[in-house]
Amino acid sequence: MFSVFRDFWALSRAGYVMTREGLLRFAPLEKLPPLARFGIRTARLLERRTSSNRKPRLSKALNRLGPSWIKLGQFLSTRPDIVGETLARDLEELQDRLPPFSQQEAEKILENALGLPVKDVFASFGPPVAAASIAQVHRAQLKKDGVIEDVAVKILRPNIGARFSRDLSAFFMGARLAERFVPASRRMKPVGVVETLAASVALEMDLRLEGAALSEMADNIKDDEGFAIPSVKWDAVAQNVLTTEWMDGIPLSRLEAIDAAGHDRKTLARSVMQNFLRHALRDGFFHADMHQGNLMVGRNGELLAIDFGIMGRIGARERRFLAEILWSFIARDYQRGADVHFEAGYVPPTQSRALFAQALRAIGEPIQQKKASDISMARVLGQLVEYTELFAMETRLELVMLQKTMVVAEGVARSLDPELDMWATAEPVVSEWMRDNLGPKGQAKQALETGRQFGRFLSQLPQHLRDFEAIK
């Protein structure tokens, strides 16, 4: 019972802060019952006096509410179908930066986690170089067997797990209330969205899992050129501590420094997009937080990625869907794009394939042969959102992370090269996947896997028959 009151209080406080920032003017009054409309109009009396003359700032409200709400805002920035295009663009500006906790507290956490004094593990342990809602990072020197190595040490904030647990409980209450009292929201699966956020946060709360993600990606990219990630120092890893190789590079946000170092920004822009697509399509496992703060260019022009707290994973079915949808736009084969949507179950079978192909054409044709600087992603996303509702498509939660990362990666690439042709950049990666998976080579691979599965079935058949006899 106490938790119910606590969640209600948290939602009430959040509602008050957002009302004060003028956000209720975006409420879809026409979709709400009369009592709710009256309540929203009354609540708007609490808006700041200056709010009617300025842009509402959801990002400002979430920063005031704290770490969990910042993380929710980052997540919702990928969902204009829920918060609308205007607020989604505002949330893209949300900065996940908080004051660091003290050096003394950081060293105490380290000693408790590693079971040794800091001086026995590190030759030096410097102040934090970055602090976000969940963790902060220190630069240090790891000593082992007489060897000194520069490392990055990531440490979870004290008691952050309990804080997120409390706030996620409030998020679930809000999502359940929305599904119950706003029928139009059910198609967007607000409870499922919070479940996805909760799963993502749970992974971020165990830095051993981030280390495992780094290790898995290292195996995936071992033969790739032009893309590098830090190695994990497992001797200095715990649930709330992750130590990795320190990587020196120029952040992709520092364009003047990149130019001064003689790096080719056009090549870097292609590398950002092609590496993301390669990891998603080939491996089904990708860095899902590819903003400029997590990407750098190395001394030899290679793309360096750090901070693997948020990873995306998609199965073979979703990979084929992604490849074929991208290929349908590249090849202007909108009927095939529509067929893929229906075959994947993303569009209900009661809808018209021909009309959906027409809708994809309406999205694809205006952006064909255009450079990134000529493409309005807001308009493209807006059309996709409109058609999602028009064709009764439910939110595909397994693709939320993929969609978010694609938008962010494209934004980074476009900042490097405003004239980047997104379709020409994607074509080599997508065509390679299509050739390897849907061509003769892919068919042979699929036939081999089918044969293996049939062989396993035959080997297990005697046991299945014995189990059946036992049941009888």
Order of alpha helices (4+ residues) and beta strands (2+ residues): alpha-alpha-alpha-alpha-alpha-alpha-alpha-alpha-beta-beta-beta-alpha-alpha-alpha-beta-beta-beta-alpha-alpha-beta-beta-beta-beta-alpha-alpha-alpha-alpha-alpha-alpha-alpha
